[in-house]
Amino acid sequence: MTLFQNLVLFVFICSHAGAELVIDAQPEVISLELTPQLVVNCSITDSQVTGLDTINSLSLSRYNETKKEFDVLLSLDTHTLSLQQLVQFRHAQISFGNLYVTLTLRNPTQSDAKVYRCNVSGDSSLWKNISRVSKKEIKYETNLTVLLEEIRRLKEDKDRDQFSCKKEERNGLNKI
């Protein structure tokens, strides 16, 4: 895990002392060209969840607007520490441990701005299967300044290329 991820995890866990199942994301608002990475962390603090005597699994999901349901991205078996990655990502780093999973998406896009869900499943003292859920929404904002700067840059490049071509044409005619 990178130093940044460790720091985010440490600050998050310390700031949520007493919490049980937590999901955090940094940043909570992403913008194309401005957000180098999105870190989504799903964890259990204090190694326990109220009502669960045994913690069996921890999963991270993302809402699929087409299907109107959550798609499980990562699922951790807490007994074997076996992680299943159910969705392939192009530019991502995944880390996990005893009671956490962290997904880091590099250069996130608008399609990564969704609701993420952390789910813990386990058994109660009566051997009843129980789940607890926590959610976090990631928003997307278009940064018009960045887009305008890119349009200006492309226009300047185009103008420069056209000027260069005209200059070469004139030089070619002068030699004839």
NORPE-V354651 format. One record per backbone hydrogen bond with DSSP energy under -1.0 kcal/mol. CO is the residue of the C=O (numbers start at 1). NH is the residue of the N-H. E is the energy in kcal/mol with one decimal. If there is no record, write none. Layout:
((CO,NH,E) (CO,NH,E))
This chain:
((2,6,-2.5) (3,7,-2.5) (4,8,-2.7) (5,9,-2.7) (6,10,-2.8) (7,11,-2.8) (8,12,-2.4) (9,13,-2.6) (10,14,-2.6) (11,15,-2.3) (14,17,-1.1) (16,19,-2.8) (20,45,-2.6) (22,43,-2.7) (24,41,-3.2) (26,39,-2.5) (28,139,-2.8) (30,141,-2.5) (31,34,-1.5) (31,35,-2.0) (36,107,-3.3) (38,105,-3.0) (39,26,-2.2) (40,103,-2.8) (41,24,-2.5) (42,101,-2.4) (43,22,-2.9) (45,48,-1.4) (49,52,-2.4) (54,123,-1.8) (56,78,-1.9) (57,121,-2.2) (58,76,-3.4) (59,119,-2.4) (60,73,-2.9) (60,74,-1.9) (61,117,-2.5) (62,71,-3.1) (64,68,-1.6) (64,69,-1.3) (69,64,-3.1) (71,62,-2.4) (73,86,-2.4) (74,60,-2.4) (75,84,-2.9) (76,58,-2.0) (77,81,-1.8) (82,77,-2.7) (84,75,-2.2) (91,106,-2.9) (93,104,-2.9) (95,102,-3.2) (99,44,-2.2) (100,97,-2.2) (101,42,-2.8) (102,95,-2.4) (103,40,-2.9) (104,93,-2.4) (105,38,-2.5) (109,112,-1.8) (110,113,-1.5) (112,114,-1.4) (114,138,-2.6) (115,63,-2.7) (116,136,-2.5) (117,61,-2.8) (118,134,-2.3) (119,59,-2.7) (120,132,-2.3) (121,56,-2.6) (121,57,-1.9) (122,130,-3.1) (123,53,-2.5) (123,54,-1.9) (124,127,-2.0) (128,124,-2.1) (130,122,-2.5) (132,120,-2.5) (134,118,-3.4) (136,116,-3.4) (139,30,-3.0) (143,147,-1.8) (144,148,-3.0) (145,149,-2.5) (146,150,-2.1) (147,151,-2.3) (148,152,-2.6) (149,153,-2.5) (150,154,-2.5) (151,155,-2.4) (152,156,-2.8) (153,157,-2.5) (154,158,-2.4) (155,159,-2.8) (156,160,-2.7) (157,161,-2.5) (158,162,-2.5) (159,163,-2.5) (160,164,-2.5) (161,165,-2.3) (162,166,-2.3) (163,167,-2.4) (164,168,-2.1) (165,169,-2.2) (166,170,-2.4) (167,171,-2.2) (168,172,-2.2) (169,173,-2.1) (170,174,-2.1) (171,175,-1.1))
